[in-house]
């Protein structure tokens, strides 16, 4: 999870490969009207996002149903979006927040060819972002690390949480600790 340009798709694809499970690109589940709206430089509102979150949640649920695990890239900017996804998925759900500086995100967005999300929408996404509370199952990761290092950290977090006798506690908010 995170704003556009934070590295969700890169990390998600690597993590899915590591876990040998499907990777779902959240951008692929946007309605054409939502993509057109973003291309035109207009931020999405809740009415645009609800059906998208429902479609993505169902697809994740279907992937989990057939393989047990799935990884998806999704902004999930607000708590209510994360809650909606979790309900639609219907299985234990974990989030990884990638949070880079404004300047780094802007640099990434301006160097990303062929994507419909313009850099002009970065500020609206940052304004909409609700950082997860301590009771949410979220790992905070620093996208300044290499994608491979991030994948190692997230995979270890997931493995530790699965092995913990108190898994529901172990999967709560986990800030990134320096290695």
VEXTI-43678 format. One record per atom (N, C-alpha, C): residue number from 1; atom name; x, y negated, z. Coordinates in steps of 0.001 Angstrom, whole numbers, plus 500000, padded with zeros to 6 digits. Atoms other than C-alpha are relative to their C-alpha. Example, Ala and Ser with C-alpha at 12.3 -4.5 7.8 and 13.67 -1.06 7.14 Angstrom:
REM residues 2
<r 1; N; <500890; 501190; 500000>>
<r 1; CA; <512300; 504500; 507800>>
<r 1; C; <500900; 498800; 500000>>
<r 2; N; <499180; 501190; 499940>>
<r 2; CA; <513670; 501060; 507140>>
<r 2; C; <499230; 498910; 500730>>
//
This chain:
REM residues 179
<r 1; N; <500844; 501170; 500000>>
<r 1; CA; <500000; 500000; 500000>>
<r 1; C; <500886; 498773; 500000>>
<r 2; N; <499271; 501257; 500046>>
<r 2; CA; <501032; 496420; 499485>>
<r 2; C; <499569; 499207; 498781>>
<r 3; N; <500364; 500871; 501108>>
<r 3; CA; <500739; 493560; 497077>>
<r 3; C; <500691; 500454; 498716>>
<r 4; N; <499426; 499682; 501301>>
<r 4; CA; <501582; 493765; 493406>>
<r 4; C; <501499; 499693; 500001>>
<r 5; N; <498556; 500202; 500087>>
<r 5; CA; <505300; 494173; 492773>>
<r 5; C; <500782; 500514; 501196>>
<r 6; N; <499301; 499552; 498795>>
<r 6; CA; <506098; 495720; 496147>>
<r 6; C; <500711; 501346; 499820>>
<r 7; N; <499333; 498725; 500256>>
<r 7; CA; <507147; 499068; 494665>>
<r 7; C; <499147; 501222; 500278>>
<r 8; N; <500916; 498894; 499681>>
<r 8; CA; <504069; 501196; 495369>>
<r 8; C; <500082; 501127; 498979>>
<r 9; N; <500015; 498974; 501050>>
<r 9; CA; <504096; 503005; 492030>>
<r 9; C; <501321; 500752; 499938>>
<r 10; N; <498685; 499358; 500032>>
<r 10; CA; <507822; 503698; 492075>>
<r 10; C; <500141; 500975; 501158>>
<r 11; N; <499898; 499127; 498829>>
<r 11; CA; <507766; 505072; 495617>>
<r 11; C; <498986; 501137; 499921>>
<r 12; N; <501039; 498973; 500081>>
<r 12; CA; <504494; 506932; 495062>>
<r 12; C; <500366; 501127; 499063>>
<r 13; N; <499609; 498971; 500972>>
<r 13; CA; <505775; 508745; 491989>>
<r 13; C; <501133; 500873; 500551>>
<r 14; N; <498898; 499235; 499409>>
<r 14; CA; <508988; 509750; 493777>>
<r 14; C; <499516; 500909; 501127>>
<r 15; N; <500503; 499215; 498877>>
<r 15; CA; <507135; 510902; 496884>>
<r 15; C; <499161; 501188; 499513>>
<r 16; N; <500809; 498907; 500555>>
<r 16; CA; <504661; 512944; 494842>>
<r 16; C; <500895; 501089; 499412>>
<r 17; N; <499051; 499020; 500549>>
<r 17; CA; <507558; 514597; 493044>>
<r 17; C; <500644; 500793; 501133>>
<r 18; N; <499374; 499341; 498847>>
<r 18; CA; <509225; 515356; 496396>>
<r 18; C; <499036; 500987; 500650>>
<r 19; N; <501000; 499155; 499348>>
<r 19; CA; <505987; 516792; 497816>>
<r 19; C; <499355; 501001; 499041>>
<r 20; N; <500571; 499169; 501074>>
<r 20; CA; <505187; 518573; 494531>>
<r 20; C; <498469; 499946; 500019>>
<r 21; N; <501448; 500215; 500000>>
<r 21; CA; <501708; 517085; 494432>>
<r 21; C; <499653; 498937; 498955>>
<r 22; N; <500400; 501014; 500978>>
<r 22; CA; <499680; 514836; 492115>>
<r 22; C; <500276; 498579; 500494>>
<r 23; N; <499872; 501429; 499738>>
<r 23; CA; <500367; 511112; 491914>>
<r 23; C; <498882; 499286; 499259>>
<r 24; N; <501082; 500774; 500604>>
<r 24; CA; <497418; 508810; 491281>>
<r 24; C; <500369; 498521; 500034>>
<r 25; N; <499692; 501426; 500131>>
<r 25; CA; <498113; 505302; 490018>>
<r 25; C; <498699; 499229; 500158>>
<r 26; N; <501229; 500733; 499707>>
<r 26; CA; <495456; 503074; 491585>>
<r 26; C; <499585; 499037; 498897>>
<r 27; N; <500320; 500939; 501075>>
<r 27; CA; <495688; 500580; 488724>>
<r 27; C; <499164; 500657; 498901>>
<r 28; N; <500729; 499271; 501043>>
<r 28; CA; <494292; 503251; 486396>>
<r 28; C; <498512; 500145; 500299>>
<r 29; N; <501395; 499820; 499595>>
<r 29; CA; <491009; 503274; 488320>>
<r 29; C; <499206; 498694; 500008>>
<r 30; N; <500713; 501278; 500093>>
<r 30; CA; <490156; 499581; 487874>>
<r 30; C; <499056; 500007; 498802>>
<r 31; N; <500938; 500171; 501115>>
<r 31; CA; <487133; 498800; 485728>>
<r 31; C; <500617; 499040; 498982>>
<r 32; N; <499486; 500929; 501016>>
<r 32; CA; <487943; 497076; 482415>>
<r 32; C; <499693; 498535; 500335>>
<r 33; N; <500341; 501379; 499641>>
<r 33; CA; <486134; 493960; 483686>>
<r 33; C; <500927; 499455; 501087>>
<r 34; N; <499073; 500432; 498955>>
<r 34; CA; <488417; 493839; 486749>>
<r 34; C; <501385; 499724; 499415>>
<r 35; N; <498706; 500225; 500663>>
<r 35; CA; <491524; 494191; 484591>>
<r 35; C; <499962; 498697; 499220>>
<r 36; N; <500138; 501248; 500759>>
<r 36; CA; <490269; 491392; 482326>>
<r 36; C; <500026; 498792; 500933>>
<r 37; N; <500027; 501091; 499022>>
<r 37; CA; <489619; 489222; 485374>>
<r 37; C; <501415; 499684; 500489>>
<r 38; N; <498628; 500220; 499536>>
<r 38; CA; <493168; 489735; 486653>>
<r 38; C; <500874; 499439; 498884>>
<r 39; N; <499231; 500526; 501138>>
<r 39; CA; <494668; 489182; 483189>>
<r 39; C; <499763; 498510; 499818>>
<r 40; N; <500359; 501411; 500141>>
<r 40; CA; <492843; 485845; 483139>>
<r 40; C; <500477; 499163; 501185>>
<r 41; N; <499460; 500738; 498866>>
<r 41; CA; <494525; 484926; 486434>>
<r 41; C; <499006; 499757; 501124>>
<r 42; N; <501005; 500161; 498943>>
<r 42; CA; <491433; 485288; 488622>>
<r 42; C; <500109; 501186; 500955>>
<r 43; N; <499888; 498894; 499041>>
<r 43; CA; <491761; 487306; 491831>>
<r 43; C; <498700; 500783; 500110>>
<r 44; N; <501168; 499158; 499778>>
<r 44; CA; <489423; 490201; 492500>>
<r 44; C; <499355; 499647; 501332>>
<r 45; N; <500700; 500163; 498727>>
<r 45; CA; <486774; 489909; 495191>>
<r 45; C; <499488; 501376; 500436>>
<r 46; N; <500467; 498712; 499482>>
<r 46; CA; <485119; 492603; 497284>>
<r 46; C; <499079; 500718; 499020>>
<r 47; N; <500906; 499368; 500962>>
<r 47; CA; <482449; 493220; 494638>>
<r 47; C; <500762; 500690; 498876>>
<r 48; N; <499149; 499346; 500997>>
<r 48; CA; <485235; 494056; 492181>>
<r 48; C; <500702; 501218; 500593>>
<r 49; N; <499168; 498969; 499382>>
<r 49; CA; <487120; 496211; 494655>>
<r 49; C; <499224; 501222; 500493>>
<r 50; N; <500715; 498843; 499435>>
<r 50; CA; <484399; 498413; 496213>>
<r 50; C; <499886; 501163; 499029>>
<r 51; N; <500116; 498841; 500906>>
<r 51; CA; <483679; 500525; 493110>>
<r 51; C; <501361; 500604; 499651>>
<r 52; N; <498645; 499526; 500286>>
<r 52; CA; <487410; 500757; 492397>>
<r 52; C; <500495; 500891; 501132>>
<r 53; N; <499573; 499204; 498855>>
<r 53; CA; <488165; 501993; 495908>>
<r 53; C; <499242; 501323; 500064>>
<r 54; N; <500802; 498763; 500006>>
<r 54; CA; <485314; 504509; 495657>>
<r 54; C; <500490; 500971; 498935>>
<r 55; N; <499498; 499128; 501078>>
<r 55; CA; <486594; 505847; 492302>>
<r 55; C; <501346; 500609; 500389>>
<r 56; N; <498678; 499512; 499614>>
<r 56; CA; <490148; 506110; 493586>>
<r 56; C; <499882; 500997; 501153>>
<r 57; N; <500181; 499088; 498868>>
<r 57; CA; <489038; 507706; 496862>>
<r 57; C; <499474; 501355; 499567>>
<r 58; N; <500532; 498726; 500503>>
<r 58; CA; <487001; 510343; 495015>>
<r 58; C; <501082; 500784; 499246>>
<r 59; N; <498940; 499321; 500753>>
<r 59; CA; <489937; 511096; 492728>>
<r 59; C; <501056; 500593; 500940>>
<r 60; N; <499058; 499471; 499016>>
<r 60; CA; <492279; 511485; 495695>>
<r 60; C; <499391; 501226; 500677>>
<r 61; N; <500692; 498877; 499363>>
<r 61; CA; <489715; 513723; 497398>>
<r 61; C; <500004; 501236; 499098>>
<r 62; N; <499986; 498887; 500953>>
<r 62; CA; <489436; 515878; 494265>>
<r 62; C; <501391; 500617; 499898>>
<r 63; N; <498623; 499497; 500089>>
<r 63; CA; <493237; 516156; 494040>>
<r 63; C; <500380; 500777; 501250>>
<r 64; N; <499715; 499299; 498746>>
<r 64; CA; <493488; 517131; 497700>>
<r 64; C; <499248; 501332; 500029>>
<r 65; N; <500803; 498782; 500018>>
<r 65; CA; <490704; 519666; 497218>>
<r 65; C; <500623; 501103; 499182>>
<r 66; N; <499405; 498970; 500841>>
<r 66; CA; <492628; 521431; 494502>>
<r 66; C; <501446; 500312; 500367>>
<r 67; N; <498590; 499754; 499699>>
<r 67; CA; <496168; 521069; 495848>>
<r 67; C; <500413; 499779; 501441>>
<r 68; N; <499691; 500193; 498590>>
<r 68; CA; <496013; 520115; 499521>>
<r 68; C; <500620; 498670; 500356>>
<r 69; N; <499308; 501269; 499750>>
<r 69; CA; <498053; 516906; 499198>>
<r 69; C; <499978; 499185; 498716>>
<r 70; N; <499883; 500906; 501144>>
<r 70; CA; <498075; 513881; 496925>>
<r 70; C; <500630; 498703; 500476>>
<r 71; N; <499413; 501315; 499731>>
<r 71; CA; <499908; 510559; 496756>>
<r 71; C; <499354; 499026; 499029>>
<r 72; N; <500596; 501030; 500856>>
<r 72; CA; <498304; 507383; 495437>>
<r 72; C; <500637; 498651; 500282>>
<r 73; N; <499565; 501389; 499851>>
<r 73; CA; <499466; 503833; 494840>>
<r 73; C; <498750; 499130; 499964>>
<r 74; N; <501182; 500853; 499885>>
<r 74; CA; <496870; 501304; 495955>>
<r 74; C; <500356; 498828; 500894>>
<r 75; N; <499671; 501172; 499189>>
<r 75; CA; <497099; 497776; 497314>>
<r 75; C; <499440; 500117; 501409>>
<r 76; N; <500619; 499821; 498674>>
<r 76; CA; <494674; 498529; 500205>>
<r 76; C; <500292; 498813; 500911>>
<r 77; N; <499568; 501224; 499323>>
<r 77; CA; <495145; 494924; 501282>>
<r 77; C; <499314; 499744; 501337>>
<r 78; N; <500754; 500306; 498786>>
<r 78; CA; <492481; 494799; 503972>>
<r 78; C; <499646; 501281; 500747>>
<r 79; N; <500349; 498836; 499186>>
<r 79; CA; <491616; 497101; 506833>>
<r 79; C; <498725; 500666; 499484>>
<r 80; N; <501249; 499395; 500467>>
<r 80; CA; <488096; 497567; 505507>>
<r 80; C; <500194; 500758; 498693>>
<r 81; N; <499702; 499242; 501213>>
<r 81; CA; <489573; 498703; 502167>>
<r 81; C; <500644; 501346; 500363>>
<r 82; N; <499361; 498759; 499567>>
<r 82; CA; <491770; 501256; 503934>>
<r 82; C; <498972; 500939; 500628>>
<r 83; N; <501058; 499180; 499394>>
<r 83; CA; <488778; 502440; 505945>>
<r 83; C; <499088; 500599; 498931>>
<r 84; N; <500867; 499503; 501078>>
<r 84; CA; <486656; 502753; 502789>>
<r 84; C; <500678; 501132; 499243>>
<r 85; N; <499251; 498933; 500670>>
<r 85; CA; <489366; 504774; 501078>>
<r 85; C; <500023; 501269; 500840>>
<r 86; N; <499907; 498853; 499108>>
<r 86; CA; <489751; 507042; 504082>>
<r 86; C; <498675; 500768; 500037>>
<r 87; N; <501316; 499347; 500014>>
<r 87; CA; <486001; 507738; 504153>>
<r 87; C; <499787; 500716; 498667>>
<r 88; N; <500187; 499385; 501324>>
<r 88; CA; <485927; 508410; 500396>>
<r 88; C; <500885; 501231; 499825>>
<r 89; N; <499071; 498867; 500119>>
<r 89; CA; <488927; 510731; 500671>>
<r 89; C; <499509; 501172; 500840>>
<r 90; N; <500559; 498947; 499157>>
<r 90; CA; <487383; 512681; 503529>>
<r 90; C; <501023; 500967; 500568>>
<r 91; N; <498922; 499170; 499456>>
<r 91; CA; <490721; 514041; 504765>>
<r 91; C; <500969; 499057; 500707>>
<r 92; N; <499014; 500873; 499358>>
<r 92; CA; <493550; 512765; 506970>>
<r 92; C; <500764; 499194; 498955>>
<r 93; N; <499415; 500917; 500978>>
<r 93; CA; <494989; 509753; 505180>>
<r 93; C; <501079; 499166; 500672>>
<r 94; N; <498876; 500784; 499485>>
<r 94; CA; <498322; 507989; 505710>>
<r 94; C; <500289; 498875; 499024>>
<r 95; N; <499648; 501143; 500836>>
<r 95; CA; <499476; 504626; 504411>>
<r 95; C; <501451; 499623; 500246>>
<r 96; N; <498650; 500543; 499910>>
<r 96; CA; <502928; 503228; 503695>>
<r 96; C; <499912; 498567; 499503>>
<r 97; N; <500027; 501413; 500374>>
<r 97; CA; <503162; 499439; 503673>>
<r 97; C; <501375; 499577; 499529>>
<r 98; N; <498780; 500563; 500564>>
<r 98; CA; <505818; 497989; 501401>>
<r 98; C; <499835; 498482; 500013>>
<r 99; N; <500176; 501432; 499805>>
<r 99; CA; <506308; 494357; 502374>>
<r 99; C; <501321; 499287; 499756>>
<r 100; N; <498798; 500737; 500377>>
<r 100; CA; <508942; 492283; 500591>>
<r 100; C; <499750; 498501; 500158>>
<r 101; N; <500122; 501461; 499912>>
<r 101; CA; <509628; 488563; 500706>>
<r 101; C; <499265; 499469; 498766>>
<r 102; N; <500689; 500651; 501123>>
<r 102; CA; <507636; 486201; 498504>>
<r 102; C; <500926; 499874; 498799>>
<r 103; N; <499056; 500208; 501106>>
<r 103; CA; <510741; 485411; 496436>>
<r 103; C; <500328; 501314; 499280>>
<r 104; N; <499699; 498706; 500611>>
<r 104; CA; <511549; 489085; 495879>>
<r 104; C; <498809; 500512; 499191>>
<r 105; N; <501197; 499572; 500729>>
<r 105; CA; <507967; 489888; 494898>>
<r 105; C; <499840; 499202; 498706>>
<r 106; N; <500111; 500851; 501185>>
<r 106; CA; <507887; 486940; 492493>>
<r 106; C; <501036; 500398; 498952>>
<r 107; N; <498950; 499563; 500924>>
<r 107; CA; <511191; 488056; 490955>>
<r 107; C; <499574; 501298; 499297>>
<r 108; N; <500416; 498723; 500575>>
<r 108; CA; <509835; 491577; 490443>>
<r 108; C; <498851; 499820; 499012>>
<r 109; N; <501164; 500190; 500875>>
<r 109; CA; <506546; 490384; 488962>>
<r 109; C; <500376; 499323; 498687>>
<r 110; N; <499616; 500710; 501232>>
<r 110; CA; <508230; 488057; 486470>>
<r 110; C; <500897; 500861; 499111>>
<r 111; N; <499145; 499112; 500788>>
<r 111; CA; <510540; 490871; 485351>>
<r 111; C; <499299; 501309; 499613>>
<r 112; N; <500747; 498773; 500282>>
<r 112; CA; <507787; 493466; 484904>>
<r 112; C; <499229; 499820; 498696>>
<r 113; N; <500662; 500189; 501295>>
<r 113; CA; <506860; 493677; 481227>>
<r 113; C; <498747; 500860; 499854>>
<r 114; N; <501156; 499216; 500404>>
<r 114; CA; <503473; 494778; 479996>>
<r 114; C; <498964; 500294; 501065>>
<r 115; N; <501004; 499754; 498963>>
<r 115; CA; <501531; 494723; 483257>>
<r 115; C; <498985; 498871; 499993>>
<r 116; N; <501066; 501001; 500083>>
<r 116; CA; <498178; 492935; 483410>>
<r 116; C; <499969; 499032; 501183>>
<r 117; N; <500059; 500831; 498797>>
<r 117; CA; <498747; 491465; 486878>>
<r 117; C; <500994; 498844; 499872>>
<r 118; N; <499072; 501123; 500149>>
<r 118; CA; <500182; 487957; 486443>>
<r 118; C; <500597; 499580; 501348>>
<r 119; N; <499331; 500473; 498785>>
<r 119; CA; <502644; 486540; 488954>>
<r 119; C; <499199; 498894; 500684>>
<r 120; N; <500805; 501088; 499419>>
<r 120; CA; <500192; 483670; 489476>>
<r 120; C; <499015; 500495; 501056>>
<r 121; N; <500924; 499448; 499003>>
<r 121; CA; <498001; 486015; 491562>>
<r 121; C; <500702; 500465; 501279>>
<r 122; N; <499271; 499529; 498832>>
<r 122; CA; <500756; 486846; 494060>>
<r 122; C; <499529; 499309; 501282>>
<r 123; N; <500391; 500714; 498783>>
<r 123; CA; <499763; 484124; 496537>>
<r 123; C; <498624; 500421; 500501>>
<r 124; N; <501333; 499569; 499566>>
<r 124; CA; <496121; 485243; 496558>>
<r 124; C; <500066; 501394; 500624>>
<r 125; N; <499858; 498668; 499396>>
<r 125; CA; <497204; 488824; 497268>>
<r 125; C; <500646; 499906; 501380>>
<r 126; N; <499362; 500165; 498698>>
<r 126; CA; <499505; 487740; 500077>>
<r 126; C; <499022; 499411; 501018>>
<r 127; N; <500999; 500588; 499098>>
<r 127; CA; <496680; 485652; 501553>>
<r 127; C; <498963; 501035; 500427>>
<r 128; N; <501004; 498980; 499694>>
<r 128; CA; <494324; 488649; 501408>>
<r 128; C; <500558; 501136; 500857>>
<r 129; N; <499391; 498876; 499290>>
<r 129; CA; <496807; 491087; 502967>>
<r 129; C; <499762; 499897; 501505>>
<r 130; N; <500162; 499869; 498555>>
<r 130; CA; <495797; 492159; 506468>>
<r 130; C; <500984; 501073; 500451>>
<r 131; N; <499026; 499022; 499531>>
<r 131; CA; <498798; 493774; 508080>>
<r 131; C; <499305; 500997; 500914>>
<r 132; N; <500656; 498961; 499208>>
<r 132; CA; <497781; 497078; 509646>>
<r 132; C; <500197; 499801; 501501>>
<r 133; N; <499937; 500020; 498546>>
<r 133; CA; <497018; 497227; 513335>>
<r 133; C; <500711; 501260; 500491>>
<r 134; N; <499274; 498868; 499423>>
<r 134; CA; <498840; 499600; 515665>>
<r 134; C; <499199; 501292; 500022>>
<r 135; N; <500809; 498770; 499971>>
<r 135; CA; <495907; 502041; 515610>>
<r 135; C; <499819; 500627; 498620>>
<r 136; N; <500119; 499451; 501352>>
<r 136; CA; <496206; 502632; 511845>>
<r 136; C; <501198; 500903; 499694>>
<r 137; N; <498911; 499078; 500346>>
<r 137; CA; <498273; 505517; 510403>>
<r 137; C; <500872; 499431; 498872>>
<r 138; N; <499212; 500740; 500988>>
<r 138; CA; <500817; 503300; 508666>>
<r 138; C; <501480; 500031; 500360>>
<r 139; N; <498547; 500111; 499887>>
<r 139; CA; <504557; 503432; 508118>>
<r 139; C; <500402; 498724; 499270>>
<r 140; N; <499504; 501217; 500625>>
<r 140; CA; <506181; 500066; 507430>>
<r 140; C; <501364; 500286; 499387>>
<r 141; N; <498752; 499736; 500701>>
<r 141; CA; <508915; 500352; 504832>>
<r 141; C; <500514; 498712; 499361>>
<r 142; N; <499353; 501176; 500569>>
<r 142; CA; <511375; 497799; 503539>>
<r 142; C; <500343; 500278; 498539>>
<r 143; N; <499734; 499708; 501413>>
<r 143; CA; <511280; 497718; 499732>>
<r 143; C; <501370; 499531; 499513>>
<r 144; N; <498626; 500334; 500371>>
<r 144; CA; <514813; 496299; 499751>>
<r 144; C; <500870; 501260; 499976>>
<r 145; N; <499305; 498717; 500067>>
<r 145; CA; <515947; 499892; 500392>>
<r 145; C; <499802; 500594; 498608>>
<r 146; N; <500162; 499340; 501294>>
<r 146; CA; <516441; 502067; 497347>>
<r 146; C; <498731; 500848; 500035>>
<r 147; N; <501174; 499122; 500029>>
<r 147; CA; <513382; 504011; 496207>>
<r 147; C; <500296; 501391; 500569>>
<r 148; N; <499637; 498677; 499494>>
<r 148; CA; <515227; 507239; 497036>>
<r 148; C; <500077; 499991; 501528>>
<r 149; N; <499912; 500121; 498525>>
<r 149; CA; <515953; 506055; 500607>>
<r 149; C; <498591; 499879; 500588>>
<r 150; N; <501383; 500132; 499530>>
<r 150; CA; <512324; 504986; 501036>>
<r 150; C; <499283; 501342; 499958>>
<r 151; N; <500631; 498685; 500136>>
<r 151; CA; <511177; 508382; 499800>>
<r 151; C; <500465; 500923; 501129>>
<r 152; N; <499479; 499189; 498897>>
<r 152; CA; <513460; 510094; 502338>>
<r 152; C; <499347; 499614; 501320>>
<r 153; N; <500574; 500482; 498741>>
<r 153; CA; <512133; 507930; 505184>>
<r 153; C; <498526; 500384; 500134>>
<r 154; N; <501434; 499693; 499958>>
<r 154; CA; <508481; 508433; 504292>>
<r 154; C; <499788; 501505; 500123>>
<r 155; N; <500135; 498544; 499919>>
<r 155; CA; <508882; 512179; 503747>>
<r 155; C; <500321; 500483; 501415>>
<r 156; N; <499649; 499616; 498627>>
<r 156; CA; <510567; 512464; 507154>>
<r 156; C; <498890; 499599; 500969>>
<r 157; N; <501112; 500449; 499149>>
<r 157; CA; <507770; 510415; 508791>>
<r 157; C; <498819; 500963; 499893>>
<r 158; N; <501118; 499071; 500202>>
<r 158; CA; <505138; 512676; 507266>>
<r 158; C; <500300; 501365; 500615>>
<r 159; N; <499631; 498693; 499447>>
<r 159; CA; <507026; 515840; 508255>>
<r 159; C; <499991; 499953; 501528>>
<r 160; N; <499987; 500141; 498541>>
<r 160; CA; <507584; 514608; 511832>>
<r 160; C; <498583; 499971; 500546>>
<r 161; N; <501378; 500130; 499525>>
<r 161; CA; <503931; 513733; 512174>>
<r 161; C; <499274; 501337; 499928>>
<r 162; N; <500662; 498702; 500138>>
<r 162; CA; <502772; 517140; 510914>>
<r 162; C; <500475; 500979; 501071>>
<r 163; N; <499436; 499070; 499027>>
<r 163; CA; <505067; 518925; 513379>>
<r 163; C; <499708; 499615; 501439>>
<r 164; N; <500243; 500483; 498641>>
<r 164; CA; <504105; 516822; 516384>>
<r 164; C; <498787; 500688; 500622>>
<r 165; N; <501178; 499419; 499352>>
<r 165; CA; <501818; 518484; 518930>>
<r 165; C; <498898; 498957; 500199>>
<r 166; N; <500965; 501097; 499874>>
<r 166; CA; <500115; 515089; 519142>>
<r 166; C; <499946; 499253; 498672>>
<r 167; N; <499931; 500552; 501357>>
<r 167; CA; <499796; 514509; 515390>>
<r 167; C; <499190; 498723; 499855>>
<r 168; N; <500801; 501212; 500165>>
<r 168; CA; <497026; 511933; 515719>>
<r 168; C; <500721; 498798; 500570>>
<r 169; N; <499216; 501096; 499436>>
<r 169; CA; <499325; 509824; 517900>>
<r 169; C; <501232; 499741; 499145>>
<r 170; N; <498763; 500145; 500765>>
<r 170; CA; <502434; 510483; 515833>>
<r 170; C; <499768; 499295; 498672>>
<r 171; N; <500267; 500603; 501298>>
<r 171; CA; <500719; 509247; 512676>>
<r 171; C; <499547; 498545; 500101>>
<r 172; N; <500384; 501401; 499854>>
<r 172; CA; <499869; 505851; 514091>>
<r 172; C; <501114; 499104; 499485>>
<r 173; N; <499101; 501047; 500473>>
<r 173; CA; <501642; 502656; 513159>>
<r 173; C; <501450; 500298; 500359>>
<r 174; N; <498590; 499740; 499770>>
<r 174; CA; <505370; 503239; 512760>>
<r 174; C; <500833; 498944; 499286>>
<r 175; N; <499133; 500972; 500661>>
<r 175; CA; <507639; 500279; 512130>>
<r 175; C; <501275; 500668; 499513>>
<r 176; N; <498757; 499473; 500543>>
<r 176; CA; <510731; 500922; 510073>>
<r 176; C; <501118; 499731; 500979>>
<r 177; N; <498849; 500192; 499109>>
<r 177; CA; <513725; 501500; 512297>>
<r 177; C; <501264; 500148; 499168>>
<r 178; N; <498773; 499920; 500776>>
<r 178; CA; <517210; 500924; 510969>>
<r 178; C; <500669; 501357; 500185>>
<r 179; N; <499340; 498696; 499936>>
<r 179; CA; <519093; 504091; 510138>>
<r 179; C; <501494; 499846; 500126>>
//
